Amino acid sequence: MKYPVWKGYITQSFKETHPANDKGWLRVGVKYPQIYSWADGVCVQSMYSANVGGNGILIVHKGISKYHDYITRYWHLQTRALKIGDKIARGGVVGIGGNTGLNSTGDHLHFELWIVPKGYSFRASDRSKYAVDPQLATFIVKGQPFTGTGVQSMTLDYSQL
């Protein structure tokens, strides 16, 4: 899996009241970086919401686990490169990083990673239930456990890939 901003620094860490990582880039001399997809997936939401996070993309990633799907959310984008139904490969461009929406405190990416049961219908109110810290998430193949904040124990089945 690939972190969506390749050069930058954490501006706000994952916690109960902020189930995401925010990553900025201005202090390292980057302006308007490309934001990359965490894994192969399909865009199920491409929107602008002034009251939430400005330009946002939501991607569902299937086939990583036999029992779970993964959702990634990307907020505060300057521009969105995907529309609903677009397929994207791991490392494909989701959009350009920016500073959109009322909740933005400067140029950064608000990145969420969720682990959800197969067949789950997305509800923003489930953030605290399914979100995990992308910085702590560890993926090891061959039946080793997935770990991260909010996850007690789960074994990934890579034979389904």
N, C-alpha and C positions, 0 to 999 in steps of 0.2 A: 504494500500500500504506500502511497506517496502523499506527503504533506502538501497542501495546496499552494503554499507560498514558499519558494525555495530559498529566499534570502530575506532575513528580517529578525524580529525579536518579539517575545511575548509582551503584550501591553496589559493584558488582563488574563488571569489564570482561571481555570475551571473551578467552580465552587457551587454549592447548592443554589444560591441565588443567581448564578451566572453559569449555566450548564454548557459552556463553550470555551474555546480559547480564542483570544483576540491576538492577532499578530500584525505589528506595524512594520514599516520599512523606511521611513524618511531618515532616521538617524544613520542608516547605512547607505545613504545616497541613492535610494531607489525611488522613482516616481512612477506611478501607474503601472505596477507589475502585472504580468499575466497571472491569473489564478488557475490552478490546475485541478482536474478531477482526482479524487482520492483513489478511485478504482473504476473499473468498467461499470456502466450503469445506464439508466434512462432518466431523462429530465421529466419530472412530474409536476413541477411548479417553476414558472419563470414569471416574476412579477415585480411591480414597484409598489411599495407601501410606505408612504411618508411617515406614518405613525409607528412603524415597527423598525425595519432595518433598511429602508430605501430599496435599492435594487437587490433582489434575492433570487437564488436558484436552489431548488431542492432536487436531489438525485437519489433514486432507489438503486441499490446494488444487490442483485440476486446472484445465487450460485456460489457464494463464498462459504456458506454453511448449509447443511441439510435442514436445519430446524429454524434458522433465523435469516432475516434479510438485514441489510444495513441501509441507513439513510444518512446522507450528508446534506447540511444546509450551509450556504455561503451568503453572507449579508454585507451590505454597505458597498457593493460593487459600483464602480463608475459606469460600466456598461456590462450587459449580459450577452453572452455569445450563444446561448441555447434557448430554444422554445420548447414548449411541452411536446413530448413524444420523441425528441431528438435522442439518439443513442450517442454515448461518449465513451471513449476508451480511457483507461488509466493514464493520467498525465495529459489528457486532452484539455484544451482551454475552455474554461467555464465562463470567463469574463475578464475584465480588467479591474484591479483593485481601486478603491476610491473612498469616498466619505459622504455617502448618501443616507438619508433618513434622519428623523429627529433624535434617535438614540445614539447616533454616531458622535464620537468625541474627537475625531481626527481621522486621517487616512489610516485605515486598517481593515483587516478581514476578520469578521466574526464567523468562526467555523465550528459547527456542531457535528458530532458523530453519534448516531443512535443505533442500538441493536434492538431489533423488533421481531416478534414472532412472524412466521410465514403467514401471508394473507392479511397482515395488519393494515388498517386504514388510517392514514396519517391524521393526527389531531395535535395541534400545537400545545394543548394543555397537558400532553403526556411527556413533556421535556424532562421533568425530574424523574420520571419512571424509567425512561429508556436511554437517556443521554449518558455517554461515558466520556472520560477525559481523553481526547485524541493524543495528547503527549504521553500518556501512560499506557495506551493500548499497545499490546504486544502480540504479534502474530507469529506463531511457530508452526511449521507444517508437520505432517505425519502424526496427527492425533494429540499433539501437545496442547495445553490449555491456552485459551484466550484470557488475558488479564487486563484489568483497568478499573478505575474508580467506578463503583456502582455495579460491578460484575462479581458475583460470588464464585461461580465456577461454570465453565462451559468448554466442551471439547469440539473443535471444528472438524468437519468431515471434508477433507480435500479431495476425496475420490469422486465427488459430484462435480468438480470443475471441468 
